[in-house]
């Protein structure tokens, strides 16, 4: 029987009081008897490149979810088969991780239609590495939710707001 790791991830971006973009990503792990914040991160300030965007925040959140699954695998005393489910309200993140994964990797992160370098390729590479590692030890599923759907998803989305509020106060 596979070991289930169920995460709810959310990312967000907005302008701070100086009109610079700030971003945040949150991952909440849901167990049979508890829900806990696994990790969160604030994205780089506007003077760093690339600047935070909603899409970058969503991918960063997916990476946190994948990392939570991988951390659970490597911390186990035995090598369980993994079943990782990442719930997100980001259609972009789900598409990047499922529909476009093979195409982007095969084309060296170049858009086949425009021959331009795909945006967020740094995050995609990291996410694809974690996804490949997890797929070697089990199954990974991305579940698309509607914004605000489900109690735990609302907690993740609310967590993004809290992190962004804290970043604004810095």
C-alpha positions as CSV (number, residue, x, y, z in Angstrom):
1,X,0.0,0.0,0.0
2,X,1.5,3.3,-1.0
3,X,2.3,6.0,1.5
4,X,0.0,9.0,0.8
5,X,1.3,12.6,1.1
6,X,-1.6,15.0,0.4
7,X,-0.6,18.7,0.1
8,X,-2.5,21.9,-0.7
9,X,-0.4,24.6,-2.3
10,X,-1.0,28.2,-3.2
11,X,1.0,31.1,-4.5
12,X,0.3,34.8,-4.9
13,X,1.9,38.1,-6.0
14,X,1.0,41.7,-5.5
15,X,2.5,45.1,-5.4
16,X,3.9,46.4,-2.1
17,X,3.6,50.0,-1.0
18,X,6.6,51.0,-3.2
19,X,4.8,49.5,-6.2
20,X,7.3,46.6,-6.4
21,X,6.1,43.1,-6.9
22,X,6.3,40.7,-3.9
23,X,5.4,37.0,-4.0
24,X,4.8,34.2,-1.6
25,X,4.2,30.4,-1.8
26,X,2.6,28.2,0.9
27,X,2.3,24.4,1.3
28,X,0.0,22.8,3.8
29,X,0.2,19.0,4.4
30,X,-3.1,17.2,5.3
31,X,-2.9,14.0,7.2
32,X,-5.7,11.8,8.4
33,X,-5.8,13.5,11.8
34,X,-4.2,16.8,11.3
35,X,-3.4,19.7,9.0
36,X,0.0,21.5,9.3
37,X,1.8,24.2,7.5
38,X,4.8,22.5,5.9
39,X,6.6,25.5,4.5
40,X,6.3,28.9,3.1
41,X,8.5,31.3,1.4
42,X,8.6,34.9,0.2
43,X,9.8,35.5,-3.3
44,X,12.7,37.9,-4.1
45,X,12.1,41.6,-4.1
46,X,11.6,43.6,-7.3
47,X,15.3,44.4,-7.7
48,X,16.1,40.8,-8.3
49,X,15.6,39.0,-11.6
50,X,13.3,37.5,-12.5
51,X,10.7,39.6,-10.7
52,X,8.0,37.8,-8.7
53,X,4.8,37.0,-10.6
54,X,1.7,35.1,-9.8
55,X,2.9,32.2,-12.1
56,X,6.3,32.1,-10.4
57,X,4.6,32.0,-7.0
58,X,2.3,29.2,-8.1
59,X,5.3,27.2,-9.4
60,X,7.2,27.9,-6.2
61,X,4.2,26.5,-4.2
62,X,4.2,23.3,-6.3
63,X,7.9,22.9,-5.6
64,X,7.1,23.1,-1.9
65,X,4.5,20.4,-2.3
66,X,6.9,18.2,-4.2
67,X,9.6,18.8,-1.6
68,X,7.2,17.8,1.1
69,X,6.6,14.5,-0.6
70,X,10.3,13.9,-1.2
71,X,11.2,14.9,2.4
72,X,8.6,12.3,3.7
73,X,10.2,9.6,1.5
74,X,13.8,10.2,2.5
75,X,12.8,10.5,6.2
76,X,11.1,7.2,6.3
77,X,13.0,4.2,7.8
78,X,12.0,2.1,4.9
79,X,11.5,2.9,1.3
80,X,7.7,3.1,0.8
81,X,6.0,3.5,-2.5
82,X,4.8,7.0,-2.5
83,X,1.4,8.5,-3.6
84,X,1.8,12.3,-3.6
85,X,-1.3,14.4,-4.3
86,X,-0.7,18.2,-4.8
87,X,-3.9,20.2,-4.8
88,X,-3.8,23.7,-6.3
89,X,-6.1,26.3,-7.8
90,X,-3.5,27.2,-10.4
91,X,-4.4,26.0,-13.9
92,X,-1.0,27.3,-15.0
93,X,0.9,25.2,-12.5
94,X,-1.1,22.1,-13.3
95,X,-0.5,22.6,-17.1
96,X,3.2,23.2,-16.6
97,X,3.6,20.0,-14.5
98,X,1.4,17.8,-16.7
99,X,0.6,19.0,-20.2
100,X,3.8,20.8,-21.1
101,X,6.4,18.9,-19.1
102,X,7.7,16.6,-21.8
103,X,7.5,19.2,-24.5
104,X,9.4,21.9,-22.6
105,X,12.1,19.5,-21.4
106,X,12.5,18.0,-24.9
107,X,12.8,21.5,-26.5
108,X,15.3,22.7,-23.9
109,X,12.7,25.1,-22.4
110,X,12.1,26.8,-25.8
111,X,8.6,27.5,-26.8
112,X,8.0,25.4,-30.0
113,X,5.7,28.0,-31.5
114,X,7.9,31.1,-31.0
115,X,11.4,29.7,-30.3
116,X,11.6,32.0,-27.3
117,X,12.9,30.8,-24.0
118,X,10.0,29.7,-21.8
119,X,9.4,32.0,-18.8
120,X,10.1,30.5,-15.3
121,X,12.3,27.8,-16.7
122,X,14.5,27.9,-13.6
123,X,11.5,26.9,-11.4
124,X,10.3,24.4,-14.0
125,X,13.7,22.6,-14.0
126,X,13.6,22.3,-10.2
127,X,10.0,21.1,-10.2
128,X,10.7,18.6,-13.0
129,X,13.7,17.2,-11.1
130,X,11.6,16.7,-8.0
131,X,8.8,15.2,-10.0
132,X,11.1,12.8,-11.7
133,X,12.6,11.7,-8.4
134,X,9.1,11.1,-6.9
135,X,7.9,9.3,-10.0
136,X,10.7,6.8,-9.5
137,X,9.3,5.9,-6.1
138,X,5.6,6.2,-6.7
139,X,2.9,8.3,-8.3
140,X,2.3,12.0,-8.3
141,X,-1.0,13.5,-9.1
142,X,-1.9,17.2,-9.5
143,X,-5.5,18.1,-8.5
144,X,-7.0,21.3,-9.8
145,X,-9.3,23.1,-7.4
146,X,-11.4,26.2,-7.8
147,X,-10.1,29.2,-5.9
148,X,-11.6,29.0,-2.4
149,X,-12.7,25.4,-2.8
150,X,-12.3,23.3,0.3
151,X,-11.3,24.2,3.9
152,X,-7.6,23.3,3.6
153,X,-7.2,25.0,0.2
154,X,-8.7,28.2,1.8
155,X,-6.1,27.9,4.6
156,X,-3.3,27.7,2.0
157,X,-4.7,30.7,0.1
158,X,-5.1,32.6,3.4
159,X,-1.5,31.7,4.3
160,X,-0.3,33.4,1.1
161,X,-2.1,36.6,2.1
162,X,-0.5,36.5,5.6
163,X,3.0,36.0,4.2
164,X,2.4,38.8,1.7
165,X,1.2,41.1,4.5
166,X,4.3,40.3,6.5
167,X,6.5,41.0,3.5
168,X,4.8,44.4,3.0
169,X,5.6,45.3,6.6
170,X,9.3,44.6,6.2
